[in-house]
Amino acid sequence: MSDAEPAAVRAGFCAIIGLPNVGKSTLLNRILGRHLVAVSAKPQTTRDRILGVHTIPPAGDAPGAQIAYVDTPGVQDGKGPLRRYMRDASVAAAADADVVLLLVDGTDRRGRLPARLTEPDAAALAEAARTHPMVVAINKVDRMGKPDILPVIEAWAAWRAGIDIVPISAAAGDNVEALEQAIAKLLPVGPPLFPEEMVTDRPPQFIAQEIIREQLYHQLGKELPYACAVQVETWSERADKNEVTIGAVIVVERESQKPIVVGRGGSRIRELGIAARQALGSALGKTVHLNLFVKVLAEWSRGETALRRLGYGGEGEGA
């Protein structure tokens, strides 16, 4: 085996930032080709910084690249420790990045134009855009009329000279490869930052929590309490049978919210368990046995101690 240093590539961190519900997590899952981050139509589904590493091999004259994407919560104003934690996570990710990818929802007539960044809740996005190399991606173009796309691209081109504006569909995968090429050319040249086979620094327990929480959004829709969290408490693997048994707790803030999740006679949590078990089996490549419980942790989203207990208190905390 050779002890030679890895060949130099374009390698660095790219923070994916944007307003809530623009498709950041859908894009990261698409790029990685796996189910890493919870996705739903509900704003603020993503609550933390999540690292996803995509290593791109050389092709023809194009050098290889390793892009360490950091998915972030949608930036918005709001009171309370949980919202503040999410906002701080987004700002910190942008501050630490080599490149900022600003994702814009092309179907949002108000939010898709640069003027949206002048509003108070988007101030953090504007600051990140001013101080970093950046790429703007106009997402959901598969749902836009063709006459609408060009004026949006022109508006962003006028907003900041010299930046790449890439129209994409994260859901369909349209033009995502071109987007990655635009990001890669802004990264510094050097050795890869991570092993080639690495996809994320998050453990499988975290991925399981994300998938269970995603199914909560799908199953409960608008009934789902905003301050609802998932915590994996037990994890037992049988390598000989390629199976895992997971015990997870769904945490709500009030006793009145518990019946919403459980459902009449336990019907809703049973349906949730079936859907989550299937999604987990697909994501983990294992047979999954899942036990779900619901407990009340009073006003957890309003207390720093409870936030840390559920993994929202700092980098690397929680499962």
Secondary structure, 3 states (H helix, E strand, C coil): CCCCCCCCEEEEEEEEECCCCCCHHHHHHHHHCCCCCCCCCCCCCCCCCEEEEEEECCECCECCEEEEEEECCCCCCCCCHHHHHHHHHHHHHHHHCCEEEEEEECCCCCCCCHHHHHCHHHHHHHHHHHHCCEEEEEECHHHCCHHHHHHHHHHHHHHCCCCEEEECECCCCECHHHHHHHHHCCCCEECCCCCCCCCCCCCHHHHHHHHHHHHHHHHHHHHCCCCCEEEEEEEEEEHHHCEEEEEEEEEECCHHHHHHHHCHHHHHHHHHHHHHHHHHHHHHCCEEEEEEEEEECCCHHHCHHHHHHCCCCCCCCCC
